[in-house]
Amino acid sequence: MINIYYHTNDPSKRKAVKWLTAHQLVVNERNITKQPLTRSEIFSLLNKSINGTADLISTRSKDTKALQLTSDSLTINQLVNAIQSNPHVLKNPIICDENKLITGFDQEKMGIFISQQERKDELADLLLKQDIQPQHFAFPF
């Protein structure tokens, strides 16, 4: 199951849901403004993120700037409290499964949620649509 955490129903979130459902993946959508993340969920997201808070916190957000969440003096507990009370400090959407996490919608990155064979098949279909013969390419995956 893929979890999508969002605070704004923007095009990026809608494209992610459309892409995932088109790939027959079960999607659990959650508006974190209406149902805030728990402390353990926030720690789980931080654990899945490769770059820690940089993957999750929207530095351009007015809320982030107002709360000064870019400060190095912020403790992890202060950060978690800020996220719980101000979900707009997070990037939108946050897409994850048990092990992987991405933010926003980037079709290339979305491939981490499907099998290697599905990625190969999708690339071959794309090449055929472009009238390029897939057998001329060595697939790196």
N, C-alpha and C positions, 0 to 999 in steps of 0.2 A: 504494500500500500504506500502511496505517495501522499505526503502531507503538504498542503499549501497554506502557509500562514500569510495573511494579508491584512492591511489596514485601509486600503483604498482599492476599490474595484476598477482598476485602471486597465488599459489595453494589454499591458504586459502580463497581468494576472490572467485575463481572459484568454490570451494566446497560449499561455502555459497550460491552462485547463484543457483547451481545445486540442493541443498537441498531445498531451498525455492520454486523453480519452481516445483520440484517434489511434493510439498505439495500444489500445485495450488495457490500459493500466487503471487500477482502482485509485481514485483520487478522493481525498478527504480535505475539503476546504474549510477554513476557519478564519472568521473575521476576528482578529485579535484586539480590535477596539471594543467589540461587544463581549468577547470571551478572552480576557487577557491571559497571557502565558503564565504558567506557574514557574516558581523558582527552578524546579527540577527540569522543566522543559527548556528554560533559558540556558541552564548549564549544559543540557544535552545538545542544544544548537551550537553553543560555544565549543563543545567537544568535537563536533562534526566539522566545524569550520577549519579550513587549512590555515587561514591567516588570522584566526581569533576574531577580535572585535572588528577588525578592518573589513571582514566579510559581511558583517551583520549591521553595523551602525552606518546610517546615512549621514555623512559629514556635511552634506548640503542642506539637510533638514533644518527648518527654523527652530524646531524643538531641540535638536541636538545643540545648535548654537546657543539657544537661550539657556539651556541647562549646563553648558560648557562641558559637554561629554568628551570633548577632544583633549581635555586636560589629563596629563600623565599622573596627576595626584589622586585620581579617582580610584577607590578600592573596588574590587569585584562585587562586593555586596552593595555598594552605592550604585554601581552600574546596573545590577540586576533590579534593584528597587526603581531606578529611573526607567528601565525598560518596561517594568510592570505597570507603572503609573502613566507612562508616555509612550505607547507603542509606535507612535509616528517617528521615533528616533531610529527605528529599524528600516532596513531596505525593504522594498516591496516588489514582488512577493518573495517569500522565503520558501524554497521548494526542497523537500528532503525525504529520504526514506530512512531505514535503520542505520545506514552507514554514510550516506553521501548527502551533500548540501550544495545548492547553488542559490544565487539571488537574482531576481529579474528574469526576463525571458531572453535567452540566447539559444537559438535552435541547435547550434553546434554543441553547446554544453549540455543540452537536454538529453543527448545521446547516452549520458552516463546511466540513465534509468532504464535503458533497453539492452537486450543481449547483443553480443558482438555480431552474431549472425544477422540480426535485424538491422544493425547499422550497415553491414556489408550489402544486404539486399536493398536497403534504402538508397545507398550510394549508387548501386548498379542501376536502379530504376531512374534515378536522377540523370545519370550519364546517358541512358537510353533516350530519355526525353530531350536531351541536348544533342541527340544524334551522334554520340560518341560511343564507340565500341568498348565496353568495360574490359574485355579480355586484353586490351593493350596497356592496362594499368596494373601495377602491383599494389595490392591493398596492404597498407602497413599494419592492419589489425586483424 
